[in-house]
């Protein structure tokens, strides 16, 4: 009886701890959404507003007599375009490079592996100015290409794919080669389907990282029509800063795609995490 009671108490304690942790994690997001829907007279004055209104969102879209409307919908589209293109390019390049580094034998492979490992611990901020100068010299300043191309390769993603591909049985790949399949066919027909769980994990983290990118997009774009949503939020000033409601509304719009992508990829996310920490 004492053992059962102890187990029950431990279970209750774990449940309480999980509930408290979940509440602490969710509260900032719930507070942000509620404040974005609160009347301006109640913003930051009460956790749950007495009534809900979309005035803050209307302010973002249409402006007012004292504040010109900024291209928030276009900025949202810019973020979606730049993030989607960059994430797909990072996944494609990491998949191909990771396969080449883990499953193909070629001269200099070990050197490239060591360079990638070194670059992962190298402060990326040091390359910010040289990269900007190259982008401007190539005529990609203040363009979508200027935001997408420099973010087309991610060393962490390559490292994750290298680790995963090493776990694939060599016999499977050799059998495909015996059947006459080339390396690109092996990647598309065998390796890619097997790597869907790890791709979901890597893709989700890459998407979140790129979606929240601020510094690079801030220095490579100057026109409002080209700005991403997070850059537009960072440049909010004047009447926008006077009323925090629109700031909460813009922040809610910024976090919404991350939540949707996570929900969509959650089916494979758990399996991918298990593979990573296997």
Order of alpha helices (4+ residues) and beta strands (2+ residues): alpha-alpha-alpha-alpha-alpha-alpha-alpha-alpha-alpha-alpha-alpha-alpha-alpha-alpha
